[in-house]
Amino acid sequence: MKKLLPILFLLPSAAFADMTSTITSSVQIDVQAAASAVEKVANSYSVSGSGVETTDGTTAGVIGGLGDVTDGINDFTTITASQLTDGENFTFQQSYLEGDSSPSSAVTTGEVANFSNITSTAAGVLSDGAATIDNHVITVTGGGAGTSITGQYVTTLTVD
């Protein structure tokens, strides 16, 4: 028996390990919704000056400005200026920006509304877009505007 012991050490031994294999296939289809983003410009008025007399045509000494609001737009009173003293320096500046009127209904996607800045995107269309998975073979066919289709195939092998 003592003579057989060295021979046992020469025989191959079994190795034990944990092995995990994962195969995953997936497809994602995204179709954009219709959207509109608008920026409504406000009314603004500024006036500055020196060495002038002002009038709105009726009252002397007024500086004009914004009045009552109708549909989001202020009434505007313009003024005129004249040099206060002949031969002396004077400055006068007046500016008015009429803002966007308030709409009577919601903005319709794809139509130009009464706003200074508008971005409107129509809804995406899947149309001929499609995706299939058959035995981990992914087939993707492009869709219409506003559509994205993504296919993914992942293989993982872990040995501990």
Secondary structure as GFF3:
##gff-version 3
##sequence-region A 1 160
A	DSSP	alpha_helix	5	10	.	.	.	ID=ss1
A	DSSP	beta_strand	19	31	.	.	.	ID=ss2
A	DSSP	beta_strand	35	39	.	.	.	ID=ss3
A	DSSP	beta_strand	44	50	.	.	.	ID=ss4
A	DSSP	beta_strand	52	55	.	.	.	ID=ss5
A	DSSP	beta_strand	65	70	.	.	.	ID=ss6
A	DSSP	beta_strand	73	77	.	.	.	ID=ss7
A	DSSP	beta_strand	80	83	.	.	.	ID=ss8
A	DSSP	beta_strand	91	97	.	.	.	ID=ss9
A	DSSP	beta_strand	117	121	.	.	.	ID=ss10
A	DSSP	beta_strand	130	134	.	.	.	ID=ss11
A	DSSP	beta_strand	137	141	.	.	.	ID=ss12
A	DSSP	beta_strand	147	159	.	.	.	ID=ss13
###
